[in-house]
């Protein structure tokens, strides 16, 4: 089987640390013009598309503006910058704990998305780091939930990204999380939780179903006081919301969780009062490029453990 030819490099620069949108015109279709295809494909309306074309904001691989009457050519690529949403700034710093010629490891705050998605575009860890470090080639090796704080790994060189992403895909990264949740003296710990978790597109919460387990988490009690406990969570798989689902299924849902066990409304933009008390504490792996042994530890402290009253009344 022949490999698909890689797309040409973008003729447009990043804007605010965000890549331009790339659209490939599919084969097997017979639109009269590029404009007609974009109108049908993009849910922004004909007037918006026409305005972008007239302003020269849609370009081809050579950087030439695509005109309204440009003929449709299957396999052609076009680029443009999306209109950035009006985003609420997350008022917390993202700290860099490691930087070399290959990797950037960041200690992400709660409420900051890892990569551009949906309504979170420029206010993401990736876009911020590109701007702050001046590394436009930076890319994410994996993702961390927006509501979860802690360590996230980014690659500096695009041609090395696949090697680092494979570490997570092949489960060759040791990961430890920390959580604050209710203390249940009747819950025997440590234990390993195994279940099957599914996450449906468009549905906020994941759920456990019958079937062969695809999610495995080790849960250990570190310490407890005043009805709360600090837990070490060690996932050996990476299902969406896995740790949050498993803690809820044990009857000790993580403090600040808006989905488990009861699905509430999503945390609205600008509400930074009670962050989810889940932290990606440690990453450990052998560097696939340099061969070095890495172990990174977050310096963050979960606020509900440091001062429950301060967290609860924020």
Secondary structure, 3 states (H helix, E strand, C coil): CCCCCCCCCCCCCCECCECCEEEECCCCCCCCEHHHHHHHHCCCCHHHHHHHHHCCCCECCCCCECCCCCECCCCCEEEECCCCCCCCCCCCCCEEEEECCCEEEEEECCCCECCCECCECCCEHHHHHHHHHCCCCCEECCCCCCCCEEEEEEECCHHHHHHHHHHHHCCCCEEEEEEEEECCCCCCCCEEEEEEEECCCCCCCCEEECCCCCEEEEEEEEEEECCEEEEEEEECCCCCCHHHHHHHHCCCCECCCCCCCCCCCCCCCCCCCCCCCEEEEEEEEECCCCCCEEEEECCCCCHHHHCHHHHHCC
